Amino acid sequence: MKVKINKFSGVTFGVLFGLLAGIALKDIGLWICLGLAIGAAVDYTRNKNQNSEGENEK
């Protein structure tokens, strides 16, 4: 079984996206919160998919 190590999590990308969108739209607080929530959802989904793939291989 290959173990893949991700350097950046979804939360990191979400906060980065939120920061850039917040700067562009001049509402940093809102967009950092939204980016954090979206990034956490991406991590949750990615981990859930990896766990289900691991159970299918057994």
PyMOL commands that set and color helices and strands:
alter all, ss='L'
color gray80, all
select helices_A, chain A and resi 10-25+28-57
alter helices_A, ss='H'
color red, helices_A
deselect
rebuild
show_as cartoon
